[in-house]
Amino acid sequence: AAEAEHRLDLGEVRYAIEAAATRLSRALAAYQLLRENGQLSLVPVIVGDLCEEIALGQQRHLAAQGVTLSVDNTVLDEWPLDRDLVSDMLNNAVQNAARSARREICLSAAIDD
């Protein structure tokens, strides 16, 4: 109903957000590699903790826009990640999603087989 009222196709919006996130991810990875002279800092990161950290950091900004951020995490273990790079990517993805969101954004992490 809301889609018709605002003339939005949520499938197209989701595709645009995912495409932007992919481009942003590549750009940030390249930037960090150049900035750090080609060195990533891979450490074990508890995925759920990282997602909650992003949600807490974004909460005030999103609340000012009337948008809530929920976390849907099914990953129970650690992943080797460059924490700063992934944090930057997730923060940027949430901020980009906020531009199109009306009420809610869901940050999810799962293993896709």
FENBEL-V293818 format. One record per backbone hydrogen bond with DSSP energy under -1.0 kcal/mol. NH is the residue of the N-H (numbers start at 1). CO is the residue of the C=O. If there is no record, write none. Layout:
NH:CO
NH:CO
This chain:
5:1
6:2
8:3
13:9
14:10
15:11
16:12
17:13
18:14
19:15
20:16
21:17
22:18
23:19
24:20
25:21
26:22
27:23
28:24
29:25
30:26
31:27
32:28
33:29
34:30
35:31
36:32
37:34
38:33
43:81
45:79
47:77
50:46
51:47
52:48
53:49
54:50
55:51
56:52
57:53
58:54
59:55
62:58
63:59
64:60
66:63
67:62
68:103
70:105
72:107
74:109
79:45
81:43
83:81
86:82
87:83
88:84
89:85
90:86
91:87
92:88
93:89
94:90
95:91
96:92
97:93
98:94
100:97
101:97
105:68
107:70
109:72
